[in-house]
């Protein structure tokens, strides 16, 4: 029977093995799990770049959103799994910007930006429309963030985590300001002889209702789309244009022939040097301008009679039914078969609104013309207040062609007279010959 040489060695080995195992467990750093604990995400927001904008513009605003949430505690515990989410991470984040009434309107819908860990900044952009009536004051646009964040980690087993999340909504203010500008407001419109198809003048009183004092300012009149009012002299230099100041500008304009008697728009802008020495053009101001129709002439006299075969002088009375005078007016009638003219032009002179003038024409109707009323065109040419020569629309003239006097053709009457004269001359000739015998 063989015996062990060291009867106590077996118990000693067991103790040593147990100590080695414990030392390995205490020294194993891979089994230490770190967990950060905090109050959750926290956000700040600011405009990227200059936060001053121009009233009336449609632009894009860039905003930097930062998650400033911190983990205030650090827990080291035994485990085998490192947690993936931290309590200061905003997960599945949606960011939306809200309009500031009708002054600053946001046109972009809320945006999904995903997860935002603590300390991370994300950029977002929104399209905005700024009213032309915006002032130089600041506007606060609410920036709303909707997200989820880790509330607690439950570790029931060494290899299993259970995550529990909170739904959260946070609103932070974004401040934008309006750049001080000259704002032109047209407070009075006085047209001078603005009539269809002619040139005239437009007198405007303009007030600077903005917050900026413009220097080296020029006021420009601009055609509004397809408006029939077209600037001829479009720019007036006014120099200094302080806020609250009112200036007067006079422009020569043209009115196209397709206009009618009604209001039409004109636009106006001011170019100036601002407080930073930069040349700026203001937003457009629009005003309505009334256009008068050109003088409308009608015939108010009775229908003159025109005997056949006889050169006749007739009078035609014209009246100016328009709202402006016609200067140096003359008229021309255009005859056609069976009427010809010995004199178809007449001078009318100046005709004020509502007044009349008489034209005298010399006309001849054919001997065989059909009797009855016939219409002939006449045209009046006149000058407006600026001296421009204008031709009116055709004005109809009625003539009543009647039989010649006594119902005998004028040619027959002429023939009879000729026969009488020839007969008388022949009788005298015979009498002289008889006396000489």
Secondary structure, DSSP 8 states (H G I E B T S, - for coil): ----S-TTHHHHHHHHHHHHHHHHHHH-GGGEEEEEEES---EEEEESS--EE-TT-EEEEEEEEEE---EEEEEEEE-S---S--TT-EEEEEEEE--BTTTEEE-S--EEEEEE-TT-EEEEEEEEEE-TT--SSEEEEEEEEEEEEEEEEEEEETTEEEEEEEEEEEEEEEEEEE-----EEEEEEEEES-BTTSEEEEEEEEEE-SS--EEEEEEEEEE-TT-SEEESS-EEEEEEE-TT-EEEEEEEEEE-TT--SEEEEEEEEEEEE-TTS-EEE---EEEEEEEB----EEE-S--EEEEBTSEEEEEEEEEE-SSS-EEEEEEEEE--TTEEEEE-EEEEEEE-TT-EEEEEEEEEE-TT---EEEEEEEEEEEE-TT--EEE---EEEEEEEE--GGGS-HHHHHHHHHHHHHHHHHHHHHHHHHHH-
